[in-house]
């Protein structure tokens, strides 16, 4: 075999190997970019509780601290570890009433996130707000302790349809 033909074979083989390597690198880069985009649009739900004095009050809200929207699939309320069955809004009201037994309130509101609700990135949804009567003898710390038995479990989808779950007992 002439040297010229060997050089052509070596050149063709090297060219094919380089092209194949470039193809594999492009596929790898594409997968890594896709993984990065999925992570960059991932919602992260957290429960934020704030309290104040004069009058004693508490506010609990769910905040999406991630970068992508969370589409709510379900929201469940647990009281003392047991899931409350029935209508969600009634369950949350029942749990709040149970925590407030014997206390007079000036204002009380609850709100739920129904299936299909979209919580955008950096958006918050207030779920409980309680303001005690001015003459009620309960500190903000005591009020928070009364609400420690209420837990919220939220199942949600990311922008890419990946299902995740937030459980306030684990945060």
Backbone as JSON, one array per atom type, in Angstrom:
{
  "sequence": "XXXXXXXXXXXXXXXXXXXXXXXXXXXXXXXXXXXXXXXXXXXXXXXXXXXXXXXXXXXXXXXXXXXXXXXXXXXXXXXXXXXXXXXXXXXXXXXXXXXXXXXXXXXXXXXXXXXXXXXXXXXXXXXXXXXXXXXXXXXXXXXXXXXXXXXXXXXXXXXXXXXXXXXXXXX",
  "N": [[0.85, -1.17, 0.0], [0.63, 2.15, -0.93], [2.33, 4.99, 0.49], [0.88, 7.32, 0.37], [-1.83, 6.53, 0.33], [-2.03, 5.41, 2.89], [-1.64, 7.65, 4.47], [-3.95, 9.04, 3.76], [-5.93, 7.35, 4.84], [-5.29, 7.43, 7.58], [-5.71, 10.16, 8.03], [-8.45, 10.38, 7.4], [-9.53, 8.66, 9.34], [-8.73, 9.94, 11.71], [-10.13, 12.34, 11.38], [-12.77, 11.41, 11.47], [-12.83, 10.4, 14.1], [-12.42, 12.75, 15.57], [-14.71, 14.17, 14.82], [-16.66, 12.46, 15.9], [-16.02, 12.62, 18.63], [-16.57, 15.34, 19.02], [-19.32, 15.29, 18.59], [-20.2, 13.69, 20.77], [-19.38, 15.38, 22.89], [-21.04, 17.6, 22.39], [-23.57, 16.47, 22.82], [-23.31, 15.81, 25.55], [-22.9, 18.4, 26.66], [-25.36, 19.55, 25.99], [-27.13, 18.01, 27.55], [-26.19, 18.7, 30.12], [-26.76, 21.44, 30.11], [-29.53, 21.36, 29.93], [-30.13, 20.12, 32.38], [-29.2, 22.11, 34.09], [-30.96, 24.23, 33.43], [-33.37, 23.14, 34.31], [-32.89, 23.04, 37.08], [-32.55, 25.74, 37.56], [-35.08, 26.74, 37.32], [-36.49, 25.73, 39.41], [-38.97, 25.53, 41.89], [-39.01, 26.51, 45.34], [-40.52, 25.96, 48.26], [-41.26, 27.58, 51.33], [-42.14, 27.99, 54.77], [-43.04, 30.87, 56.37], [-43.17, 32.47, 59.41], [-44.41, 35.13, 61.19], [-44.48, 37.23, 64.04], [-46.0, 39.55, 66.31], [-46.22, 42.13, 68.81], [-48.61, 43.89, 70.8], [-51.17, 44.85, 69.28], [-51.07, 41.36, 70.23], [-50.1, 39.22, 67.69], [-50.07, 36.89, 64.92], [-48.74, 35.76, 61.85], [-48.81, 33.5, 59.23], [-47.23, 32.42, 56.35], [-46.82, 31.03, 53.08], [-43.99, 30.95, 51.12], [-42.56, 31.19, 47.93], [-39.43, 30.66, 47.46], [-37.79, 29.88, 45.48], [-36.64, 29.88, 42.02], [-38.44, 29.36, 40.04], [-41.92, 28.92, 39.0], [-44.46, 27.44, 41.12], [-46.85, 25.06, 40.71], [-49.69, 24.32, 42.33], [-50.67, 21.15, 43.45], [-51.89, 19.79, 45.53], [-53.03, 20.58, 48.84], [-52.74, 19.96, 52.19], [-53.97, 19.8, 55.53], [-52.7, 19.19, 58.72], [-53.34, 18.26, 62.05], [-51.92, 18.02, 65.12], [-50.41, 15.88, 64.12], [-52.26, 14.31, 62.73], [-53.98, 13.94, 59.68], [-56.44, 16.19, 58.6], [-59.61, 15.46, 57.44], [-61.88, 16.19, 54.75], [-63.27, 19.33, 53.62], [-60.81, 21.61, 52.59], [-60.51, 24.39, 53.35], [-62.3, 24.54, 55.5], [-61.05, 22.71, 57.19], [-58.63, 24.04, 57.81], [-59.64, 26.32, 59.11], [-60.88, 25.04, 61.29], [-58.64, 23.93, 62.58], [-57.28, 26.29, 63.31], [-59.18, 27.47, 65.01], [-59.16, 25.55, 67.03], [-56.6, 25.91, 68.08], [-56.89, 28.44, 69.12], [-58.55, 28.21, 71.28], [-60.34, 29.5, 73.97], [-59.23, 32.03, 73.72], [-59.73, 35.45, 72.89], [-60.3, 37.11, 69.83], [-59.38, 39.81, 67.68], [-59.15, 39.95, 64.99], [-59.24, 37.46, 62.48], [-58.11, 35.34, 59.98], [-58.06, 32.94, 57.33], [-56.55, 31.26, 54.58], [-56.38, 29.3, 51.65], [-54.5, 27.36, 49.24], [-55.67, 26.25, 46.36], [-55.85, 23.31, 44.16], [-54.12, 23.8, 41.11], [-53.52, 26.43, 41.51], [-51.05, 28.89, 40.97], [-48.02, 29.63, 42.3], [-45.9, 32.11, 41.96], [-42.36, 32.73, 41.47], [-40.74, 34.17, 44.23], [-43.15, 35.0, 45.25], [-45.67, 35.25, 47.78], [-48.05, 33.57, 49.86], [-50.45, 34.21, 52.09], [-51.53, 32.21, 54.72], [-52.52, 31.99, 57.3], [-53.75, 34.37, 59.59], [-53.85, 35.96, 62.62], [-55.07, 38.15, 65.02], [-55.0, 39.02, 68.27], [-57.35, 40.11, 70.82], [-56.94, 43.34, 72.32], [-56.77, 43.34, 75.15], [-56.11, 40.77, 75.76], [-54.25, 38.33, 77.44], [-51.72, 37.05, 76.34], [-48.63, 36.15, 75.15], [-46.64, 36.84, 72.18], [-44.87, 34.69, 71.76], [-46.1, 32.6, 73.19], [-48.41, 32.38, 71.67], [-47.41, 31.5, 69.2], [-46.48, 28.98, 70.01], [-48.91, 27.71, 70.51], [-49.78, 27.31, 67.94], [-48.08, 25.41, 66.93], [-48.99, 22.83, 66.55], [-50.3, 22.74, 64.17], [-49.82, 21.66, 60.91], [-48.76, 21.88, 57.54], [-49.02, 20.34, 54.41], [-47.87, 20.42, 51.21], [-48.23, 19.57, 47.88], [-46.65, 19.98, 44.81], [-46.02, 21.06, 41.4], [-43.2, 21.66, 39.29], [-42.08, 24.02, 36.75], [-41.27, 22.33, 34.72], [-42.84, 20.15, 35.15], [-42.1, 18.4, 37.14], [-42.77, 16.74, 40.11], [-42.92, 17.82, 43.48], [-42.65, 18.1, 47.07], [-43.73, 19.87, 49.92], [-43.38, 19.92, 53.38], [-44.36, 21.17, 56.36], [-43.65, 20.15, 58.79], [-41.12, 19.24, 58.54], [-39.45, 21.36, 58.3]],
  "CA": [[0.0, 0.0, 0.0], [1.47, 3.35, -1.01], [2.32, 5.88, 1.65], [-0.16, 8.31, 0.15], [-3.1, 5.92, 0.75], [-1.97, 5.27, 4.35], [-1.85, 9.0, 5.0], [-5.37, 9.37, 3.59], [-6.68, 6.54, 5.79], [-5.02, 8.0, 8.9], [-6.38, 11.47, 8.07], [-9.9, 10.13, 7.44], [-9.84, 8.07, 10.64], [-8.58, 11.01, 12.71], [-11.24, 13.27, 11.16], [-13.98, 10.75, 11.97], [-12.74, 10.35, 15.56], [-12.62, 14.12, 16.07], [-16.14, 14.47, 14.63], [-17.4, 11.66, 16.88], [-15.76, 13.23, 19.93], [-17.33, 16.61, 19.05], [-20.73, 14.93, 18.74], [-20.41, 13.28, 22.17], [-19.27, 16.57, 23.73], [-22.24, 18.41, 22.17], [-24.67, 15.79, 23.54], [-23.05, 15.99, 26.98], [-23.17, 19.81, 26.98], [-26.81, 19.74, 25.9], [-27.73, 17.41, 28.76], [-25.82, 19.52, 31.27], [-27.51, 22.7, 30.01], [-30.93, 21.03, 30.27], [-30.17, 19.91, 33.83], [-29.04, 23.43, 34.71], [-32.2, 24.98, 33.24], [-34.38, 22.56, 35.21], [-32.58, 23.48, 38.44], [-32.7, 27.19, 37.69], [-36.51, 27.06, 37.39], [-37.08, 24.9, 40.46], [-39.57, 26.26, 43.0], [-38.66, 26.07, 46.69], [-41.52, 26.52, 49.16], [-40.89, 27.68, 52.74], [-43.14, 28.59, 55.64], [-42.53, 32.01, 57.13], [-44.08, 32.86, 60.48], [-44.01, 36.37, 61.87], [-45.32, 37.54, 65.19], [-45.77, 40.9, 66.83], [-46.83, 42.43, 70.1], [-49.39, 45.13, 70.92], [-51.72, 43.65, 69.9], [-50.4, 40.1, 69.91], [-50.58, 38.68, 66.41], [-49.23, 35.93, 64.21], [-49.04, 35.6, 60.42], [-48.08, 32.4, 58.61], [-47.35, 32.5, 54.89], [-45.98, 30.16, 52.26], [-43.22, 31.76, 50.18], [-41.79, 30.48, 46.92], [-38.11, 31.29, 47.44], [-37.05, 29.36, 44.34], [-36.6, 30.74, 40.84], [-39.5, 29.0, 39.1], [-43.27, 28.86, 39.56], [-44.95, 26.19, 41.7], [-48.27, 24.82, 40.45], [-50.17, 23.52, 43.47], [-51.46, 19.95, 43.14], [-52.74, 19.55, 46.7], [-52.63, 21.17, 50.11], [-53.4, 19.23, 53.27], [-53.75, 20.34, 56.87], [-52.57, 18.18, 59.77], [-53.45, 18.78, 63.41], [-51.32, 17.06, 66.05], [-49.93, 14.72, 63.39], [-53.34, 13.64, 62.01], [-54.53, 14.7, 58.56], [-57.84, 16.53, 58.73], [-60.34, 15.07, 56.23], [-62.99, 17.07, 54.39], [-62.93, 20.53, 52.83], [-59.53, 22.19, 53.01], [-60.67, 25.66, 54.06], [-62.93, 24.21, 56.79], [-60.02, 22.06, 58.0], [-57.71, 25.06, 58.31], [-60.39, 27.09, 60.1], [-61.06, 24.17, 62.46], [-57.34, 23.84, 63.25], [-57.01, 27.6, 63.92], [-60.11, 27.59, 66.14], [-58.68, 24.66, 68.09], [-55.43, 26.55, 68.69], [-57.3, 29.68, 69.79], [-59.55, 27.91, 72.31], [-60.26, 30.33, 75.17], [-58.66, 33.34, 73.43], [-60.57, 36.35, 72.11], [-59.56, 37.67, 68.7], [-59.84, 41.03, 67.03], [-59.2, 39.61, 63.56], [-58.76, 36.11, 62.19], [-58.39, 34.94, 58.6], [-57.31, 31.81, 56.78], [-56.62, 31.18, 53.12], [-55.76, 28.07, 51.15], [-54.1, 27.33, 47.83], [-56.36, 25.12, 45.74], [-55.15, 22.73, 43.01], [-54.05, 24.66, 39.94], [-53.0, 27.76, 41.89], [-49.63, 29.03, 40.62], [-47.26, 30.52, 43.18], [-44.73, 32.55, 41.19], [-41.1, 32.91, 42.2], [-40.72, 35.31, 45.16], [-44.5, 35.33, 45.67], [-46.07, 34.64, 49.05], [-49.48, 33.37, 50.05], [-50.76, 34.18, 53.52], [-52.5, 31.16, 55.0], [-53.15, 32.25, 58.61], [-53.48, 35.64, 60.26], [-54.63, 36.08, 63.85], [-54.77, 39.28, 65.88], [-55.75, 38.85, 69.52], [-57.94, 41.3, 71.42], [-55.91, 44.14, 73.02], [-56.65, 43.01, 76.57], [-55.82, 39.34, 75.9], [-52.96, 38.11, 78.11], [-51.0, 35.97, 75.66], [-47.46, 36.72, 74.47], [-46.44, 36.3, 70.82], [-44.21, 33.38, 71.86], [-47.13, 31.63, 73.59], [-49.31, 32.21, 70.53], [-46.71, 30.65, 68.24], [-46.47, 27.62, 70.55], [-50.25, 27.14, 70.32], [-49.94, 26.95, 66.53], [-47.1, 24.4, 66.54], [-49.66, 21.58, 66.22], [-50.81, 22.79, 62.79], [-48.82, 21.41, 59.88], [-49.27, 21.98, 56.17], [-48.3, 19.55, 53.42], [-48.22, 20.92, 49.88], [-47.63, 18.88, 46.74], [-46.64, 20.95, 43.72], [-45.23, 20.76, 40.2], [-42.32, 22.71, 38.77], [-42.34, 24.43, 35.38], [-41.02, 21.17, 33.87], [-43.77, 19.07, 35.49], [-41.55, 17.53, 38.18], [-43.54, 16.88, 41.35], [-42.16, 17.95, 44.72], [-43.53, 18.17, 48.23], [-43.28, 20.65, 51.08], [-44.0, 19.49, 54.63], [-43.91, 22.12, 57.38], [-43.08, 19.4, 59.94], [-39.72, 18.94, 58.26], [-38.69, 22.58, 58.04]],
  "C": [[0.9, 1.24, 0.0], [1.29, 4.23, 0.22], [1.21, 6.92, 1.56], [-1.52, 7.79, 0.64], [-3.14, 5.77, 2.28], [-2.23, 6.62, 5.01], [-3.31, 9.41, 4.88], [-6.24, 8.61, 4.6], [-6.52, 7.11, 7.21], [-5.76, 9.33, 9.06], [-7.89, 11.28, 8.18], [-10.32, 9.57, 8.79], [-9.77, 9.13, 11.75], [-9.73, 12.01, 12.6], [-12.53, 12.68, 11.72], [-13.98, 10.7, 13.5], [-12.98, 11.73, 16.18], [-14.1, 14.51, 15.95], [-17.0, 13.72, 15.65], [-17.23, 12.23, 18.28], [-16.54, 14.55, 20.08], [-18.81, 16.34, 19.23], [-21.04, 14.53, 20.18], [-20.32, 14.47, 23.12], [-20.5, 17.47, 23.6], [-23.44, 17.8, 22.89], [-24.52, 15.99, 25.05], [-23.37, 17.42, 27.42], [-24.67, 20.11, 26.95], [-27.53, 19.18, 27.12], [-27.41, 18.23, 30.01], [-26.6, 20.84, 31.27], [-28.97, 22.47, 30.39], [-31.08, 20.84, 31.77], [-30.07, 21.24, 34.57], [-30.32, 24.25, 34.59], [-33.3, 24.45, 34.15], [-34.15, 23.03, 36.65], [-32.82, 24.98, 38.61], [-34.17, 27.61, 37.72], [-37.23, 26.25, 38.47], [-37.69, 25.78, 41.56], [-39.12, 25.66, 44.34], [-39.64, 26.75, 47.65], [-40.99, 26.49, 50.59], [-42.05, 28.32, 53.5], [-42.48, 29.69, 56.44], [-43.59, 32.39, 58.16], [-43.56, 34.13, 61.12], [-44.99, 36.64, 62.99], [-45.02, 38.96, 65.64], [-46.55, 41.07, 68.13], [-47.62, 43.73, 69.97], [-50.14, 45.5, 69.65], [-50.94, 42.41, 69.45], [-50.99, 39.55, 68.62], [-49.57, 37.7, 65.83], [-49.7, 35.86, 62.76], [-48.17, 34.45, 59.91], [-48.32, 32.48, 57.1], [-46.4, 31.5, 54.24], [-45.31, 31.06, 51.23], [-42.5, 30.85, 49.2], [-40.44, 31.19, 46.8], [-37.23, 30.73, 46.33], [-37.13, 30.32, 43.16], [-37.71, 30.45, 39.84], [-40.85, 28.94, 39.79], [-43.59, 27.47, 40.12], [-46.44, 26.1, 41.42], [-48.77, 23.85, 41.51], [-51.01, 22.36, 42.97], [-52.4, 19.64, 44.3], [-52.14, 20.26, 47.91], [-53.43, 20.46, 51.19], [-53.02, 19.85, 54.6], [-53.71, 19.18, 57.86], [-52.65, 18.88, 61.12], [-52.96, 17.7, 64.36], [-50.94, 15.76, 65.34], [-50.98, 13.99, 62.57], [-53.86, 14.52, 60.88], [-56.02, 14.94, 58.79], [-58.53, 16.24, 57.4], [-61.48, 16.05, 55.98], [-62.51, 18.24, 53.57], [-61.73, 21.24, 53.44], [-59.71, 23.45, 53.84], [-61.32, 25.44, 55.43], [-61.92, 23.57, 57.73], [-59.08, 23.08, 58.62], [-58.4, 25.92, 59.37], [-60.56, 26.32, 61.4], [-59.76, 24.09, 63.26], [-57.01, 25.15, 63.96], [-57.9, 27.8, 65.15], [-59.65, 26.74, 67.32], [-57.49, 25.28, 68.82], [-55.81, 27.78, 69.51], [-58.3, 29.46, 70.91], [-59.3, 28.76, 73.55], [-59.67, 31.72, 74.95], [-59.63, 34.16, 72.59], [-59.73, 37.0, 71.01], [-60.22, 38.96, 68.21], [-60.03, 40.77, 65.54], [-58.62, 38.21, 63.38], [-59.09, 35.8, 60.74], [-57.51, 33.76, 58.21], [-57.51, 31.81, 55.27], [-55.89, 29.91, 52.7], [-55.36, 28.25, 49.69], [-54.7, 26.06, 47.22], [-55.55, 24.56, 44.57], [-55.24, 23.65, 41.79], [-53.53, 26.06, 40.24], [-51.5, 27.8, 41.58], [-49.0, 30.07, 41.54], [-45.97, 30.87, 42.45], [-43.49, 32.65, 42.08], [-41.19, 34.21, 42.99], [-42.12, 35.76, 45.59], [-44.79, 34.64, 46.99], [-47.59, 34.54, 49.1], [-49.73, 33.24, 51.55], [-51.8, 33.11, 53.78], [-53.2, 31.35, 56.34], [-52.76, 33.64, 59.09], [-54.42, 35.73, 61.45], [-54.13, 37.29, 64.62], [-55.65, 39.13, 67.12], [-56.31, 40.19, 69.99], [-56.86, 42.0, 72.25], [-55.7, 43.72, 74.46], [-56.36, 41.53, 76.81], [-54.4, 39.16, 76.44], [-52.24, 36.89, 77.52], [-49.84, 36.61, 74.9], [-47.37, 36.15, 73.05], [-45.8, 34.9, 70.84], [-45.22, 32.3, 72.24], [-48.09, 31.34, 72.44], [-48.68, 31.29, 69.47], [-46.71, 29.2, 68.73], [-47.83, 26.94, 70.38], [-50.45, 26.65, 68.89], [-48.96, 25.89, 66.06], [-47.73, 23.06, 66.16], [-50.22, 21.56, 64.8], [-49.64, 22.59, 61.83], [-49.49, 21.42, 58.52], [-48.38, 21.14, 55.27], [-48.8, 19.98, 52.05], [-47.48, 20.1, 48.83], [-47.75, 19.81, 45.55], [-45.76, 20.48, 42.57], [-44.37, 21.95, 39.84], [-42.75, 23.05, 37.34], [-42.19, 23.24, 34.42], [-41.89, 19.97, 34.23], [-43.23, 18.09, 36.52], [-42.29, 17.79, 39.48], [-42.61, 16.93, 42.55], [-43.15, 18.12, 45.86], [-42.9, 19.03, 49.32], [-44.07, 20.18, 52.29], [-43.47, 20.38, 55.74], [-43.36, 21.43, 58.62], [-41.6, 19.17, 59.76], [-38.89, 20.19, 58.0], [-38.37, 23.31, 59.31]]
}
